[in-house]
Amino acid sequence: MSYLDLSNIRKSFENETVLDGISLSVPEGGTLVLFGKSGAGKTVLLRTIAGAIDPDAGSVTIGGQDMTTVPPEHRGIGMAFQNFALFPHMSAFDNIASSLTSRRMSASEIKRKVQDVAELLKIDHVLTHTPKALSNGQKQRTALARALVSEPKVLLLDDPLRNVDAKLRFEMRLELPCLLADRGATVVYVTQDYKEAMALGERIAVLDQGNIVQIGSPEDIYKRPANTEIAQLFGDPTVNLLDVVPQEDERGLHAFLSDQRVDFHGDFPGVAGRDCIVGLRPEALSFTQNGGFPVTIEAVTPFNEKTVTLVTTLRGREILVSQPAQSTVPEGPEQNITISAQDAILFDRQTGKRLEPVTTGERVEEAA
């Protein structure tokens, strides 16, 4: 059952439409990640849910109650935004406790709650400091602690880990899902980091130019992106996109990569003869001694957890191949690569939209 519902939310500033009919729902206790590039409308949507911005049209429903015209302080929402919004004259402790003092809790209860969340976010050693004495990462964690400490029913987080260091960011990606689940809050989390979106979101809503262009599980977004742009936003290294013109014969729809036939399993009505794009994830490619596609190795770049190899096809098209760090890149420039069939994606070149087969078995594999 959904706890937070947005229906046809629209918002414009002067002549610019920022939100163009956004509708979505988040189940009670669920976490939805809003993902998109800068300027997509993520923060405006978050502030509309919070009540800081009034929509031009549409409604915001929380727990079955229409909150569209309810002031922010009466919506039962916890918020942590990019700009910290800390009180400069107050210590970190008092900033975190500010959402509790109005509830007339005892001083000991406030101290316990603040201490608990501060230890979780590793800022318990700076609770006496004012914001000007805090690093950006400490400010961000203080703002996050303030949002968490009151245990709100709805929690809105606007890229709260952006300014923390890499080590803490990684730790928090692991810890936050458990923390949020334990608190039982219904969460909307904004980020531009696809790894963060994949780690934290039960569902991901991809926002682009004021519209939700895809919503689904992390696996759906990664393996079945709605278009080439989304495919490129998710993944490091980025997806390989190769132009093809599929043809059809008695064996079915197929195309050629490096003069090797590739069969598309499933029924794609009207696709034969159209300009298309095949999307190949770098980790879906591997070197092989038998069969596959001939390529030339151009460069090998080792990373801690993987090795990325740049190769070119017979026609000079560049392809990235990603392997686990312990894998061995074959010696010599002339090699062959093979495709993990189920991970290839077919797009229409003109629209960029993913093409789905009418039947199941959306996969590509090398012809026998």
Secondary structure, 3 states (H helix, E strand, C coil): CEEEEEEEEEEEECCEEEEEEEEEEEECCCEEEEECCCCCCHHHHHHHHHCCCCCCEEEEEECCEECCCCCHHHCCEEEECCCCCCCCCCCHHHHHHHHHHCCCCCHHHHHHHHHHHHHHCCCHHHCCCCHHHCCHHHHHHHHHHHHHHCCCCEEEEECCCCCCCHHHHHHHHHHHHHHHHHHCCEEEEEECCHHHHHHHCCEEEEEECCEEEEEECHHHHHHCCCEHHHHHHCCCCCCEEEEECCEEECCEEEEEECCEEEEEECCCCCCCCCCEEEEECHHHEEEECCCCEEEEEEEEEECCCEEEEEEECCCCCEEEEEEECCCCCCCCCEEEEEECHHHCEEEECCCCEECCCCCCCCEEEECC
